[in-house]
Amino acid sequence: MSTAGLFSSSDTGVLERKDELLSSEIQAKTTLERIDEVYEIPRCLEFIKEHACGKVALQFPDYMLADSVQVAKRLQSQANAKIFLLADTSYGSYDVDEVAAKHVQADLVVHYGKSSLTTSASIKTLFVFGQREIDKEKLCLTFEKTYPHVNDKILLIIQLAWSYATEYIQKTLQPKYSNLKVAQVEIPRQPEPGKLDLGLCTNTCSECQACQTRQGVVGDSTTDKTTSDSIDIKRPSDIQFYRTGCYEIPLDKDTSVEAYNLFYVGNIESETFRNFILLHPKVKGHVFDPVTLNCSSISMPVNKMLMKRYYIVEQVKDARTVGILVGTMGMAGYSSILDHLKKILSQSGKKAYTFVVGKLNPQKLANFPEIDVFVLVACPEESLIDSTEYYKPICTPYEVELACNANREWAAVAPLDFRELLPGGRHFVEFKPSCGEGDMSLITGKTRAFDQTSASSTDVEVKNTETSLSIFHPFAAARFYSERSWKGLEQKLGETPVMKAKEGRSGLPISYSISTGSASR
């Protein structure tokens, strides 16, 4: 039996491999009686009718695929539209797959399951989380047992799959707990027709009246104009509205999230919970798992995780060549952050190349050993990649800024939404190159000596470590890759002579089996 190489999968492993799903995601096939309720069929039909959608694409995560056919049939039988099921997502379950939807020229994407709730750049999107079963009475009893003191400051956050129960839980608990704050899911507004590509607002713009209103900083009694139907919502002056991820949290004035005990309803291994803890490392509290009904205290090794991220920042500082990975084409503003990264990397004396590889795996990225470090541009929920198994580290746009921007300082808050790093965003900082003479690497112990002139010239690169000059053509990268022995699949129409078909190689590239027999067509 052949063994797998460092960057390839084994023969049997590919056949036996199963999708790694969190315990909160594993679910049995939904009964026909509950399809309409779980997948909110009436709301989907109403939205399709209201927006006169002729072609509708349905995007399901892996753990909901068992119900996809029944949902499609139910919508097709009642909607005056063509229903399409999208196949394997281009980048991940959280990301709206605009690329696949455009293949059928869809007017609407219905995104099911877990989501980062980021606005789409060019297509209408309807988010349906799926109403997972939850024992609401058990949850409330556990909450009261965990917090016997009714005057405690408590923050309640419910994962999207169970967010439909928020109203019931809030009405049950808030009369008893006067200092209980319940996070509300913030559904992004659908952009106006003809303005679908202008979704750069991160709800934190200092100049944006709507964003200031959302944060509760305009006047004593504010009016919210950000909802799609423009309904005025009066907000009390003693409350500030704080947004994190896809949640909006009403907090007391002049208080922070860390002042509250967190009661999180969901899976402790979920990306949503992990990101929240990284953004608020000092928060303490408990996690209630609706599947196992277990309640446990928060014990994530946040400091260890932050140390790993800081080590990656040092690797970015040492890097000479950076690969920018496009991890989304459905999130508004992705092209702006690509331009932003290219600009700051160039001004920092680093070479930057853009890669569109779809879903990431170590085997794909191992094809580019020349790259020192990769930076992933993706939705917030999929930005943090554990690159332990990868040949080269994978960082976030924020970590690139930490490495290259002298005005950017390491802080406890690590923004994962790349739009917040752009001009107008909450965490935007003017760029100033940080690499210079005498800058020492904390990894190698050697002095970094990058030639800043290479940022404005692609002809000459000074290799200080060898005191020699290397001449580069402006298209040197393209020439380098064109000289590789492996170039992918090429048609070569008219160049291949006609001949009888032969049985070729089979198996994986690392262990092909070659047949000597032949078969005629």
Disulfide bonds with the S-S distance in Angstrom:
none
